[in-house]
């Protein structure tokens, strides 16, 4: 976020980045992760998604990435609860894959 055009608005400190960012955390390698990023996002969001995916893969987690066409940071989150959107379908697929329930 400190590299984003929003940096002046959010005024996040280096300490807050270190404390809240998952990029330096360890995760359970049995976890399956789906990283989705809106295709209309700014470059820092795409860079963060790629770096986080690599971080998780290096820890042995199963990671897949999805680019959601025509959406940005806000609409991609909203679309998780909107049936027949790419984000919602991706969420349903992830939940089905980890629960063993067929779609």
C-alpha positions in Angstrom: 0.0 0.0 0.0 2.9 2.3 0.5 3.6 2.2 -3.2 0.0 2.8 -4.1 -1.6 6.0 -5.2 -3.5 5.7 -1.9 -0.4 6.0 0.3 -1.0 9.6 1.2 -4.7 8.9 2.0 -4.1 5.9 4.3 -0.8 7.1 5.9 0.2 3.5 6.9 3.5 3.3 8.7 6.4 0.9 8.2 5.5 -0.7 11.6 1.9 -1.2 10.5 3.0 -2.8 7.2 5.3 -5.2 9.0 2.6 -6.1 11.6 -0.3 -6.6 9.3 1.2 -7.8 6.0 1.0 -11.6 5.5 4.1 -11.6 3.3 6.4 -12.3 6.3 4.2 -14.8 8.1 4.4 -18.6 8.1 1.3 -20.6 7.0 0.1 -24.2 7.4 1.3 -26.0 4.3 -1.9 -28.1 4.3 -3.9 -25.0 3.4 -5.2 -24.4 -0.1 -5.1 -20.8 -1.3 -6.8 -19.0 -4.2 -5.4 -15.5 -4.9 -7.7 -13.4 -7.0 -6.9 -10.0 -8.3 -9.0 -7.7 -10.4 -7.7 -7.3 -13.9 -8.4 -3.5 -13.6 -6.2 -3.2 -10.5 -3.2 -0.9 -10.4 0.2 -2.5 -10.8 1.0 -2.6 -7.0 -1.9 -4.9 -6.4 -0.8 -7.3 -9.2 2.8 -7.2 -7.8 1.5 -7.9 -4.3 -0.6 -10.9 -5.5 2.4 -12.4 -7.3 4.8 -11.9 -4.4 2.3 -13.4 -1.9 1.7 -16.4 -4.2 5.4 -17.0 -4.5 5.8 -16.7 -0.7 3.1 -19.3 -0.1 4.4 -21.7 -2.7 7.8 -21.5 -1.1 6.2 -22.7 2.1 4.6 -25.6 0.4 1.1 -24.4 0.1 -1.2 -25.2 -2.8 -1.7 -21.9 -4.5 -3.6 -20.8 -7.6 -4.1 -17.3 -9.0 -7.0 -15.9 -10.8 -7.3 -12.6 -12.7 -10.9 -11.3 -12.5 -11.8 -9.6 -15.8 -13.3 -6.1 -15.6 -13.1 -5.6 -11.9 -11.0 -3.7 -9.4 -10.2 -3.9 -5.7 -13.7 -2.9 -4.5 -15.9 -4.6 -7.1 -13.9 -7.9 -6.8 -14.7 -8.1 -3.0 -18.3 -7.1 -3.6 -18.6 -9.8 -6.3 -17.8 -12.6 -3.8 -21.4 -12.4 -2.8 -22.9 -11.8 -6.2 -24.0 -15.1 -7.9 -22.7 -15.7 -11.5 -19.7 -13.4 -11.1 -16.1 -14.7 -11.7 -15.3 -13.9 -8.0 -18.3 -15.9 -6.7 -17.6 -18.8 -9.0 -14.0 -18.8 -7.9 -15.0 -18.8 -4.2 -17.5 -21.6 -4.7 -14.9 -23.7 -6.6 -12.4 -23.1 -3.8 -14.8 -24.1 -1.0 -16.0 -27.2 -2.9 -12.4 -28.3 -3.5 -11.4 -28.0 0.2 -14.6 -29.5 1.5 -14.9 -32.4 -0.9 -18.4 -31.3 -1.9 -19.2 -31.4 -5.6 -20.5 -28.2 -7.2 
